[in-house]
Amino acid sequence: IFSLLIEDVYQVIVERDGYYSARVRRRAAMGLIHLWEHRFDRTLIDYAPTVIDLWRVRRRVAPVFGTMLGTRELVKLSALLSDRWHRFLIERGDDQEVLQALQEFVFGLLHEDIVLINRTMQLQKIPVIDRDDLIGKLGEQIRPVEVDSSDPREMYRFYQRRSSCIKRRALANQPGPRRTLEELLLAYLIDKDQTATTEA
């Protein structure tokens, strides 16, 4: 399942116009071909393990919700991830799109749901919220995706759901992230590796 997921992320970068340089897209295309040729050899893939580790760790970190900032979730997630992830956060963590995509990822909710929850918390003067409060206050309209199960297909469905909403947002010109956290991370890794190679 994770190999299918990483293929999807590579393909999105290859096909996306206007976001990445031709060199980044070409590197992503080469990475995708490399994945197809060496599907079962994890050691041969440069960037994929970082993204795959992100998915594996996310399955182990259940969201607490709390203030809806995602601080506790991010700390737990980051404690289990590599330096590549930490460098990504240091360099890109202040970017609005990265923050929005990160919140979607850690909470298992879409951006629109997160906005609604924050608005409800503000109107009702609720300082913190948990999973039960979430369902109690907002009913069936908001239900976090469970990706902490033993079924890796849940992560695939979670990724597909966010990807579909990204396309809808772009078409309707609605606020929210235009890329998934996985795409942002993978594109960053490709770009950084390309920069390091050029400087060397």
N, C-alpha and C positions, 0 to 999 in steps of 0.2 A: 504493500500500500504506500509506504513512504517513497519508494522509487517512482511510483506513478505521480505522487504529489510533487516531488522535486522536478520531474519532467514538465509538469504543468507550469511551475514557476519559471523555469528556464524559457519555456515557449512564450509565456506572456512577455518577458523581457525582449525576446527576439522580435515579436510582432508589434510591440508598442512603439508608435511613432511619436516623436516630439519630446520624449522624456530622456532618452539616453543617446550618447554619441554612437556613431557607426562602429567605433572600435569596441565599445561595451557590448553592443548587440552582436557583433561578430564573435566576441569571446563567449557570449552566452550560447550562440549557435554551436560553436565548437564544443562547449561543455555539454550541450544536449546530445550531440553526435557521440561524444565520448561516453556519455551515460548509456546510450543505446548499444555501443560496442562492448562495454565492460560493465554491464548491468549489475553483476554480482560481485564485483571487485571494489569494495569500499575504499581501499587504499589508493586507487587510481584517480579518485575524484577530488579535485582541489577544494571546492567551496561547499559541495552538497552536505558533507558531514555536519557543518555548523548549523545549517537549516534543519537537518534531520534531528540533530540533538535538541534544537529548540522545540520541535514537536514532541519528542520523547519526554523532555522535562515538563512541558505544558501539561501532559497527561498526568503528571505526578503532583501538580500544583493546582489545587481546587481554589477558585476565587472566594474571598471573604466578603468582598464588596465594601463594607465599612463606609468611608467618606466618598467612595467612588472616584478616588484619585488613582488607585491601583498601586500605591506605594508598597504595601505589604506583599502583594502578589509579585511585583517587580523584584523586590529584594530576594524573595524565595527563588524565583526563576533565575536571577542572575548568579546566585550562590552556587548553582549547579551547572553553569555554562562557562565556556572558555573565554580567553582573552579577546578573541575576535569579536564576540558579542559585547564585551565591555568597551572595546574601542568604538564599535558602532554606536553604542549609547552615548559615549563621551562626545563623539563627533557629530552625531545626528539627533541626539536626544532632545534638543530644544526645538527641533523642526515640528511645526503644527501637525503636518500629515503623519509623521512618525508617531507622535503622541496619540493621535486619534486611532491609528492602526494598532498601536500597542494596547490601548484600552480595549478595543474590540477583541484582541487576541487573549488578553489575560482574563477578561470578564466573561467571554463566551457570548457576548451580546453585540448587536449591530450598533453603529454610531447613533442612529436615530433613537434606538431604545435607551442608550446611555444619556442622550440629551433629555429625553422624556423623564427618566429617573431623576436626573439632577434638578430638573424644573419642579418635579413633584416634591422632592426633598426640600427645595428652597421655599416653595409655597406653603408646605405643611410644617416648616421649621423642624425637619428631621435631621439631626447631626450625622447619624450613622444608620446604615441599613444592612440587614443580612438577607440570606436567601428566602427565608420565610416571610420577612417583611416585604420583600420584592414582589412575591406572588400575592400576598395579602393586600397590599396597597394598589397594585397595578393589575391584578387578576391575570387572566389567561393571555392578555395582549403581549406580555413580556415573559419569556421563559428562557433562562440561560441555556446554551447548548452544553450538554455534558460531554466533555472530551477526556474525562479521567477514567473512563471505563477500560476494560481489557480489550475492547474491539477497536483496532486501529482505523476501521472504516469510519468511525465517528469523527476522527480528525480530518479525514478526506471530505466528509459531508460539511464539516465546519468550514473548511477552506473554500469549498464550492459555494457555500451560502454567502460568505463574505465577498467572493469574486463576483457573484451575480449582482449583489447590491452595488458594488463598485461600478459595474456597467450601467446599471439603472441610474445611479447618481450622475454619472458623466453625461448620459443622454438627456436627463432632465435638468442638468446644471444645478444640482442640489448640493448643499454643504456636506462635508465629510471627506474621509480619505478616498483618494483615487487609486491607491495601490494597497495591497495587503502588506502586513509586516514582513512576511516571507519574501515578497518581491523586493521590498525596500532593503532588506538585509542582504539578499543575494546580489542585487545590483551594486550595493556598497562594496561587498567583498570582491566582486569582479573588478570594479573601478579601482579599488585600492591596490589590488594585485597588478593591474595594468600600469598604474602610476609607479609602483615600486620597480616593475620591470623596465619601464621607460627611463627612470632615473639611474638604474644600474647600467 
